[in-house]
Amino acid sequence: MEQLNVKERIILGIDPGTAVMGYGLIKEMGSKIELISLGVIKMEKIDDHMLKLQRIFEKTVHLIDNYHPDCLAIEAPFYGKNIQVMLKLGRAQGVAMAAALSRNVTITEYAPRKIKQAITGNGNATKEQVAAMLQNLLKFNETPEFLDATDGLAVAVCHSFQKISTGKSGSKKSYSGWETFVKDNPKKIV
């Protein structure tokens, strides 16, 4: 009879990028998950970086308004050698986070290695291995046009797995608005 009290939640996962942003939405019902949607937002044809950020913000808000997720799980930028690429990825992530915060959606971020580990059991898995595991887990056949879509989906599934395995809503700190973020991160504010 416990099944009647199973809490459902919708998780939006985002893999931020300035050329392509991947996203995936899942519905979690207790320990079961099902695919709602996945896709990509393409920005290769936009030359102006600020316009790309605007598109990321608008599309993220649109996804939130359309699907009403309970939370956002987002991939943290990895540490690369090219500082300009890191800066642009950080901005893309920040704009997606700001879109979620503007709609009072809680946010949890995950390192790429943590996501791969949660999905495949291997923190060094390839994008193809992650996509294949997700196809098997969520029973979908269509191959996404870009692996960025399954990367976004992987973040959502990773977030769901954290709750299932720990009984909590994630392994990293979540924020429900700017005030809590600022209060918990005074050194990040200039």
Secondary structure, 3 states (H helix, E strand, C coil): CHHHHCCEEEEEEEECCCCEEEEEEEEEECCEEEEEEEEEEECCCCCCHHHHHHHHHHHHHHHHHHHCCCEEEEECCCCCCCHHHHHHHHHHHHHHHHHHHHCCCEEEEECHHHHHHHHHCCCCCCHHHHHHHHHHHHCCCCCCCCHHHHHHHHHHHHHHHHHHHHCCCCCCCCECCHHHHHHHCHHHCC
